Amino acid sequence: MISIRDGKFKVWTKKSGNGKLKLLLLHGGPGSSPEYFFNFPENLSKDYTIYFYAQLGSQFSDVPQDSTAYSVESFVEDVETVRIALKLEQFYLLGHSWGNSLAQAYAAKYQKNLKGVILCNNVNVDNEIVEEYTVEQYADIMDEIPEFKQYADSLRFGFSGRFTDFSTSESLGNRIHEKVFPEVLKRHYVRLPQPLPKDLLNSKIHSNSQLMSDLGFMQKTLLVDYNQYLKQIEKPVLLIGGKYDFIPPRYYVKMKETLKKSPFVDISILNGGHFLMWDDSQNFFKTVDRFILKVESMKESSKK
């Protein structure tokens, strides 16, 4: 447990391995449990030391009920406090989902500490664009269900308004949501068959994302222009997206174009949904490892 905010709160960390390549993980949410990262040690070689970190408000760490405890700026400073406590120097930072956004904000301010940045399953676009893309996925599933097929285009082209707000009947909207949403989760969040692996299931059970939303932090994160951070990053960056994710894969190209100061940017779109470290784990960890070894090789070449 590491003290943050002048000792006001404590956050949980865990170290795995003793390799020369240091990797700090920033989980999603905000408020998700870091447990879904627990498959990293078994999928990366002994060359790695992996650092798990549960952000404030998440499982294992303190969970203040005060909305003023949560802001992007304060979370950036928390990461730096954790880094100092762990004595991390020249490490790689991996952010997933909301952790992707936090990683950008941290890298822009404290990039002198980093060798490279890995950004997974999130893009810097307006939430409306993500919502529109998700609506298309939702409507595609409705097309496959005979009793709801007639309403698919109404949702797809915006005739009915919101996701489940079908003007003909509130009960109809509820019935559609009850039948379609579980399929959305199976196709676009985690594509693994049931039952889910224990660590992945526990991360879902222990998520405090609803609390983060109730306290207004979720909404705060959506109001930030993260491109301002991308423009400042001067380290190598790897962008990883999922072919079936609810995050539109095509926008990673725009993120790459924004990273004008980075010496190089790689993009990989893998065969999975939002949790690629589980859906397409073999390719996910190969991609992460290949990027890091590429950065290491470039650093060795520059010394010669």
C-alpha positions in Angstrom: 0.0 0.0 0.0 1.4 3.4 -1.0 0.3 6.7 0.6 -0.9 9.4 -1.8 -2.3 13.0 -1.4 0.0 13.8 1.5 -1.0 10.6 3.3 -4.7 11.2 3.0 -5.3 8.0 1.1 -3.6 4.7 0.3 -3.5 2.8 -3.0 -2.6 -0.8 -3.7 0.4 -2.0 -5.8 1.9 -5.4 -6.6 5.2 -6.3 -8.2 5.6 -9.5 -10.3 9.0 -10.7 -11.7 12.5 -9.3 -11.6 13.3 -8.6 -15.3 15.1 -5.6 -16.6 12.1 -4.4 -18.6 9.8 -2.5 -16.3 6.1 -2.3 -17.2 3.5 -0.3 -15.1 -0.2 -1.0 -15.9 -3.1 1.5 -15.7 -6.5 -0.2 -15.6 -9.7 1.1 -17.1 -13.0 2.3 -15.7 -12.5 4.6 -14.0 -13.1 2.3 -11.1 -12.4 -1.0 -12.7 -10.5 -3.6 -10.8 -6.9 -4.3 -11.9 -7.5 -8.0 -11.6 -8.0 -8.4 -15.4 -4.3 -7.6 -15.8 -3.3 -10.6 -13.7 -2.6 -12.7 -16.8 0.3 -10.5 -17.8 3.1 -12.4 -15.9 2.2 -15.7 -17.4 2.2 -14.2 -21.0 5.3 -12.2 -20.8 8.9 -13.5 -20.4 11.1 -13.4 -17.4 12.8 -10.3 -18.9 9.9 -8.3 -17.4 9.0 -6.8 -14.1 5.3 -6.0 -14.0 3.8 -3.5 -11.7 0.1 -3.6 -10.9 -1.6 -0.5 -9.5 -5.2 0.0 -8.3 -6.2 3.6 -8.8 -8.0 5.5 -6.1 -11.6 4.4 -5.9 -10.8 0.9 -7.2 -10.7 -2.6 -5.6 -7.9 -3.0 -3.1 -7.3 0.7 -2.7 -9.1 3.4 -0.7 -12.5 4.4 -2.1 -13.4 7.9 -0.9 -17.0 9.0 -1.4 -16.1 12.6 -2.0 -16.3 13.7 -5.6 -13.5 16.3 -5.1 -11.1 13.4 -4.7 -11.4 12.5 -8.4 -9.9 14.5 -11.3 -7.6 13.6 -14.2 -5.0 16.0 -12.8 -5.0 14.4 -9.3 -4.8 10.9 -10.9 -1.8 11.9 -12.9 -0.1 13.0 -9.7 -1.1 9.7 -8.0 0.7 7.8 -10.8 3.9 9.9 -10.2 3.7 9.3 -6.4 3.4 5.6 -7.1 6.3 5.7 -9.5 8.5 7.4 -6.9 7.5 5.0 -4.1 8.3 2.0 -6.4 11.6 3.6 -7.4 10.6 3.2 -11.1 13.0 4.8 -13.6 12.9 4.5 -17.4 9.9 2.2 -17.6 7.1 1.4 -20.0 3.6 2.6 -19.3 0.5 0.6 -20.5 -2.9 2.1 -20.3 -6.1 0.2 -21.2 -9.5 1.9 -21.8 -9.8 4.8 -19.4 -6.2 3.9 -18.4 -5.2 4.8 -21.9 -6.4 8.4 -21.3 -4.6 8.6 -18.0 -1.4 7.2 -19.6 -1.5 10.1 -22.2 -2.0 12.7 -19.5 0.8 11.2 -17.4 3.2 10.8 -20.3 2.7 14.4 -21.4 3.8 15.7 -18.0 6.3 13.1 -16.8 7.7 11.6 -20.0 11.3 11.9 -18.8 10.6 8.8 -16.7 9.4 6.8 -19.7 10.9 4.6 -22.4 7.7 4.1 -24.3 3.9 4.3 -24.0 1.3 1.5 -24.9 -2.2 2.8 -25.4 -5.0 0.1 -25.6 -8.6 0.1 -26.5 -9.5 3.8 -26.5 -9.4 6.6 -29.0 -9.4 10.4 -28.6 -12.8 11.2 -30.2 -16.0 12.8 -28.9 -18.1 10.4 -26.9 -20.9 11.0 -29.5 -18.8 9.2 -32.1 -18.3 6.2 -29.9 -22.0 6.2 -29.0 -22.9 6.3 -32.7 -20.6 3.4 -33.5 -22.1 1.4 -30.6 -25.6 2.1 -31.8 -24.7 0.6 -35.2 -23.4 -2.6 -33.4 -26.6 -2.7 -31.3 -28.8 -2.4 -34.4 -26.8 -5.1 -36.3 -27.7 -7.5 -33.5 -31.3 -6.5 -33.6 -31.3 -7.3 -37.3 -30.6 -10.9 -36.4 -33.6 -11.2 -33.9 -36.9 -11.6 -35.9 -39.1 -10.0 -33.3 -36.9 -6.9 -33.2 -35.6 -6.7 -36.8 -38.3 -4.2 -37.7 -36.9 -1.7 -35.2 -33.2 -2.0 -36.2 -33.2 0.8 -38.8 -35.2 3.1 -36.5 -32.3 2.9 -34.0 -29.6 2.8 -36.7 -30.8 6.0 -38.4 -31.9 7.8 -35.3 -35.6 7.8 -35.8 -36.3 6.6 -32.3 -33.9 8.8 -30.4 -32.0 7.2 -27.6 -30.7 3.6 -27.2 -33.7 2.0 -25.5 -36.2 4.9 -25.9 -38.6 3.4 -28.5 -41.5 5.7 -28.8 -44.1 3.0 -29.3 -43.6 1.5 -25.8 -41.2 1.8 -22.9 -41.7 -2.0 -22.3 -40.6 -2.7 -25.8 -37.4 -0.8 -25.3 -36.8 -2.7 -22.1 -37.4 -6.1 -23.8 -35.0 -5.2 -26.6 -32.3 -4.1 -24.2 -32.7 -7.2 -22.1 -32.2 -9.4 -25.1 -29.7 -7.5 -27.1 -27.3 -6.0 -24.5 -26.0 -9.4 -23.3 -25.1 -10.2 -26.9 -23.4 -6.8 -27.2 -21.2 -7.8 -24.2 -20.4 -11.1 -25.7 -19.4 -9.7 -29.1 -17.8 -6.4 -28.3 -16.5 -6.5 -24.7 -15.2 -10.0 -24.0 -15.6 -12.6 -26.8 -14.5 -15.6 -24.7 -17.0 -18.4 -24.0 -18.6 -18.6 -20.6 -17.6 -19.1 -17.9 -15.1 -16.3 -18.0 -11.6 -16.8 -16.5 -11.6 -16.1 -12.7 -9.4 -13.0 -12.8 -11.5 -11.4 -15.6 -14.8 -12.3 -13.8 -13.5 -10.9 -10.5 -12.6 -7.6 -12.2 -16.1 -7.3 -13.3 -17.6 -8.2 -9.9 -15.3 -5.8 -8.1 -15.7 -2.9 -10.5 -16.6 0.5 -8.9 -17.3 2.2 -12.2 -20.9 2.9 -11.2 -19.7 4.8 -8.1 -17.3 6.8 -10.3 -20.3 7.7 -12.5 -22.4 8.6 -9.5 -19.7 10.8 -8.2 -19.3 12.5 -11.6 -15.8 11.4 -12.3 -16.8 9.4 -15.4 -18.4 12.5 -16.8 -15.3 14.6 -16.0 -13.1 12.2 -18.0 -15.2 12.6 -21.1 -14.8 16.4 -21.1 -11.0 16.4 -21.5 -9.3 16.9 -24.8 -6.7 14.2 -24.7 -5.2 15.2 -28.0 -3.5 18.0 -26.1 -1.5 15.3 -24.4 -0.8 13.3 -27.5 0.7 16.4 -29.1 3.3 16.6 -26.3 4.5 13.0 -26.2 8.0 12.6 -27.5 8.4 8.9 -26.7 7.7 5.8 -28.9 4.0 4.9 -28.8 2.1 1.7 -29.5 -1.6 1.9 -30.3 -3.6 -1.3 -29.9 -7.3 -1.7 -30.9 -9.8 -4.5 -31.3 -11.5 -5.4 -34.6 -14.7 -6.0 -32.6 -14.3 -3.4 -29.9 -17.1 -0.9 -29.2 -14.3 1.7 -29.7 -14.1 2.6 -33.5 -10.7 1.1 -34.7 -10.4 3.5 -37.6 -9.7 6.4 -35.3 -6.3 5.0 -34.2 -4.9 6.4 -37.5 -6.0 9.9 -36.3 -4.3 9.4 -33.0 -1.1 8.4 -34.8 -1.3 11.6 -36.9 -1.6 13.6 -33.7 1.6 12.1 -32.3 3.8 14.3 -34.3 6.6 14.5 -31.8 6.9 10.7 -31.2 10.0 9.2 -32.9 7.7 6.3 -34.1 4.2 5.1 -33.6 3.0 1.5 -34.3 -0.7 0.5 -34.7 -2.0 -3.0 -34.2 -5.7 -3.9 -34.7 -6.2 -7.4 -33.2 -8.9 -10.0 -33.4 -10.9 -9.3 -30.3 -13.2 -6.9 -28.4 -12.5 -4.5 -25.6 -10.4 -6.9 -23.5 -7.8 -8.0 -26.0 -5.4 -9.3 -23.4 -8.0 -12.1 -23.0 -9.7 -12.3 -26.3 -6.6 -12.4 -28.5 -4.0 -12.9 -25.8 -1.3 -14.6 -27.9 -1.2 -11.7 -30.4 -1.7 -9.1 -27.8 1.3 -10.0 -25.8 3.4 -10.7 -28.9 2.6 -7.2 -30.0 3.5 -5.6 -26.7 6.7 -7.6 -26.5 7.7 -6.8 -30.1 7.2 -3.0 -29.5 9.2 -3.0 -26.3 12.1 -5.0 -27.9 12.0 -2.6 -30.8 12.4 0.4 -28.5 15.2 -1.4 -26.6 17.0 -2.2 -29.9 16.8 1.5 -31.0 18.2 2.6 -27.6 21.1 0.2 -27.9 21.8 1.3 -31.5 21.9 5.0 -30.4 24.6 4.2 -27.8 27.0 2.8 -30.5 
